[in-house]
């Protein structure tokens, strides 16, 4: 099947009705990705089938784009295929805040599950409680999640690629380096001994010239791979 085959599913969408208040209903189904279950599953599976071949390394984290599937679904699938079928029991989804004002720290969704057209996936609420207890910069707050797409667009990939995993949806509101480092250390502590995957949902850049984007992305990804936060800040400021 060609790499563009999954895009055919983007031609149709249906409206979705909110249900249990403890289950986060989809906010961007039918906009960023298909709103009908069969079309969505077909799109995700086609993207994964056409994705780059998995490497031998076992990733502990992925950096994936969160634009609409029409624009970035295949690139996201290139990452998700690296972990498809693993035995991870939780996926920590770190998104960014597009729909609320910047805020300090990070917001964990307080609900019990997230729903997409493919059904519901459980939230690891106990892990969230442990994270809040470990670091006060984390808090439970549904508001930053209500209309946010950066986390939501990753959930159908979790459901297809890692169907046994729960999720921990997090919207990160801070850019302060020291606080970010502190939050990262807390996350590492609560995930110790867990079969966990961390997914950072980021588009890296928006609308630069092609050559500028390639240069900026290379510098950004090199700093991330080197675990170099100072280099990352320099790349982002360039």
C-alpha positions as CSV (number, residue, x, y, z in Angstrom):
1,X,0.0,0.0,0.0
2,X,1.5,3.4,-0.9
3,X,2.6,5.9,1.8
4,X,-0.3,8.2,0.9
5,X,-3.0,5.5,1.2
6,X,-3.9,6.4,4.8
7,X,-4.8,9.9,3.6
8,X,-7.9,8.5,1.9
9,X,-9.5,8.1,5.3
10,X,-9.3,11.8,5.9
11,X,-12.2,12.5,3.5
12,X,-14.9,11.6,6.0
13,X,-15.7,12.5,9.6
14,X,-18.6,12.2,12.0
15,X,-19.6,14.2,15.1
16,X,-19.0,12.7,18.5
17,X,-21.1,13.1,21.6
18,X,-19.6,13.5,25.1
19,X,-20.6,10.9,27.6
20,X,-19.2,10.1,31.1
21,X,-17.6,13.2,32.6
22,X,-14.7,11.1,33.8
23,X,-13.9,10.1,30.2
24,X,-12.3,12.8,28.1
25,X,-14.3,13.0,24.8
26,X,-12.4,13.7,21.6
27,X,-12.1,17.4,20.7
28,X,-10.5,17.3,17.2
29,X,-11.9,14.0,15.7
30,X,-13.1,14.8,12.2
31,X,-10.7,17.7,12.0
32,X,-7.1,16.5,12.8
33,X,-7.9,12.9,12.1
34,X,-10.9,10.9,10.8
35,X,-14.0,10.9,13.1
36,X,-15.3,7.5,12.0
37,X,-13.8,4.4,13.6
38,X,-13.2,2.3,10.5
39,X,-11.7,5.1,8.5
40,X,-9.4,6.1,11.5
41,X,-8.2,2.6,12.0
42,X,-7.6,2.1,8.3
43,X,-5.6,5.4,8.2
44,X,-3.4,4.5,11.2
45,X,-2.7,1.0,10.0
46,X,-1.8,2.3,6.5
47,X,0.5,4.8,8.0
48,X,2.2,2.2,10.2
49,X,2.5,-0.3,7.3
50,X,4.2,2.3,5.2
51,X,6.5,3.6,8.0
52,X,10.2,3.2,8.2
53,X,11.5,-0.2,9.2
54,X,12.1,-0.5,13.0
55,X,15.7,-0.3,14.2
56,X,17.3,-2.7,16.6
57,X,17.4,-0.2,19.5
58,X,14.6,-0.1,22.0
59,X,13.5,3.6,22.2
60,X,12.6,4.9,25.7
61,X,11.1,8.1,24.2
62,X,9.8,9.5,20.9
63,X,9.5,13.0,19.6
64,X,6.5,13.1,17.2
65,X,4.6,15.8,15.3
66,X,1.0,16.7,16.2
67,X,-0.4,18.4,13.1
68,X,-3.4,16.9,11.3
69,X,-2.8,13.4,10.0
70,X,-3.0,14.8,6.4
71,X,0.2,16.7,7.1
72,X,2.1,14.7,9.7
73,X,0.4,11.3,10.1
74,X,3.1,9.4,8.2
75,X,6.0,11.1,10.0
76,X,4.3,10.3,13.4
77,X,3.8,6.7,12.2
78,X,7.5,6.4,11.4
79,X,8.1,6.9,15.1
80,X,5.3,4.8,16.4
81,X,6.4,1.8,14.2
82,X,9.6,1.7,16.2
83,X,7.6,0.6,19.3
84,X,4.6,-1.1,17.8
85,X,3.8,-4.4,19.5
86,X,6.0,-3.8,22.5
87,X,4.9,-4.8,26.0
88,X,4.8,-1.2,27.4
89,X,2.2,-0.8,30.2
90,X,2.0,3.0,30.1
91,X,2.7,5.7,27.6
92,X,3.3,9.2,29.0
93,X,2.1,11.7,26.4
94,X,3.7,15.1,26.9
95,X,1.8,17.8,24.9
96,X,2.1,21.5,24.6
97,X,-0.6,24.1,25.4
98,X,-2.2,25.7,22.3
99,X,-5.6,26.6,23.8
100,X,-4.9,28.1,27.2
101,X,-2.5,30.8,28.4
102,X,1.0,29.7,29.4
103,X,1.2,28.4,32.9
104,X,3.8,27.1,35.3
105,X,4.4,23.4,35.5
106,X,2.3,20.7,33.8
107,X,-1.3,19.6,33.9
108,X,-2.3,16.0,34.2
109,X,-5.8,15.0,33.1
110,X,-7.8,13.9,36.1
111,X,-10.2,11.6,34.2
112,X,-10.2,7.8,34.1
113,X,-10.1,7.3,30.4
114,X,-9.8,9.1,27.0
115,X,-12.1,8.2,24.2
116,X,-11.4,8.3,20.4
117,X,-13.5,6.9,17.6
118,X,-11.6,3.6,18.3
119,X,-12.9,3.4,21.8
120,X,-11.6,4.3,25.2
121,X,-8.1,3.9,26.6
122,X,-7.5,3.9,30.4
123,X,-5.5,6.6,32.1
124,X,-2.9,5.5,34.7
125,X,-4.3,7.6,37.4
126,X,-2.2,6.0,40.1
127,X,0.9,7.0,38.2
128,X,-0.4,10.5,37.9
129,X,-1.0,10.6,41.7
130,X,2.6,9.5,42.3
131,X,3.9,12.1,39.9
132,X,1.9,14.9,41.7
133,X,3.2,13.7,45.0
134,X,6.8,13.6,43.7
135,X,6.8,17.1,42.2
136,X,4.4,20.0,43.0
137,X,4.9,21.5,39.5
138,X,2.6,18.7,38.3
139,X,-1.1,19.0,39.1
140,X,-4.4,17.6,38.0
141,X,-6.3,20.0,35.8
142,X,-8.7,19.2,33.0
143,X,-8.9,22.7,31.5
144,X,-5.6,22.6,29.5
145,X,-6.7,19.3,28.0
146,X,-10.3,20.2,27.0
147,X,-9.6,21.5,23.5
148,X,-5.9,20.5,23.1
149,X,-4.9,18.5,20.1
150,X,-1.2,17.8,20.8
151,X,-1.9,14.9,23.1
152,X,-5.2,13.7,21.5
153,X,-3.7,13.0,18.0
154,X,-1.3,10.5,19.5
155,X,-3.9,8.4,21.3
156,X,-5.2,6.5,18.2
157,X,-1.6,5.5,17.5
158,X,-1.4,4.2,21.1
159,X,-4.6,2.2,20.6
160,X,-3.3,0.5,17.4
161,X,0.4,0.2,18.0
162,X,0.3,-0.5,21.8
163,X,-3.2,-1.7,22.5
164,X,-2.4,-3.1,25.9
165,X,-0.9,0.2,27.3
166,X,-2.6,2.8,29.5
167,X,-1.8,6.5,29.0
168,X,-0.8,9.4,31.2
169,X,-1.8,12.6,29.3
170,X,0.2,15.7,30.3
171,X,0.1,19.2,29.0
172,X,3.3,21.0,29.7
173,X,2.9,24.7,30.3
174,X,6.4,25.9,31.3
175,X,9.5,26.7,29.3
176,X,11.6,27.5,32.4
177,X,14.8,25.3,32.2
178,X,15.3,24.6,35.8
179,X,11.7,23.7,36.4
180,X,11.6,21.5,33.4
181,X,14.7,19.6,34.6
182,X,13.1,19.1,38.0
183,X,10.0,17.8,36.4
184,X,12.0,15.4,34.3
185,X,13.8,14.0,37.3
186,X,10.5,13.4,39.0
187,X,9.1,11.6,36.0
188,X,12.2,9.4,35.9
189,X,11.7,8.5,39.5
190,X,8.1,7.5,39.2
191,X,8.7,5.5,36.1
192,X,11.6,3.5,37.6
193,X,10.9,-0.2,37.1
194,X,7.9,0.4,34.8
195,X,7.6,-0.7,31.1
196,X,7.1,2.9,30.0
197,X,7.3,4.9,26.8
198,X,7.6,8.7,26.8
199,X,6.2,10.6,23.8
200,X,7.0,14.3,23.4
201,X,4.4,15.7,21.0
202,X,6.1,18.6,19.2
203,X,6.0,20.1,15.7
204,X,9.6,21.5,16.3
205,X,9.0,24.4,14.0
206,X,6.2,26.1,12.0
207,X,6.4,27.6,8.5
208,X,10.2,28.3,8.1
209,X,11.8,28.0,4.7
210,X,12.6,24.4,3.9
211,X,16.4,24.7,4.2
212,X,16.0,26.7,7.5
213,X,13.7,24.0,8.9
214,X,16.1,21.2,8.0
215,X,19.0,23.0,9.7
216,X,17.0,23.9,12.8
217,X,15.5,20.4,13.1
218,X,18.9,18.7,12.8
219,X,20.4,21.0,15.6
220,X,17.3,20.4,17.8
221,X,17.3,16.6,17.4
222,X,21.1,16.4,17.9
223,X,20.8,18.2,21.2
224,X,17.9,16.0,22.3
225,X,19.8,12.8,21.3
226,X,22.8,14.0,23.2
227,X,20.7,14.8,26.3
228,X,22.1,18.4,26.1
229,X,19.5,20.9,27.5
230,X,21.8,23.8,27.0
231,X,22.4,22.8,23.4
232,X,18.7,22.4,22.9
233,X,18.0,26.0,24.2
234,X,20.7,27.3,21.9
235,X,19.1,25.5,18.9
236,X,15.7,26.8,19.8
237,X,17.0,30.3,20.1
238,X,18.8,30.3,16.8
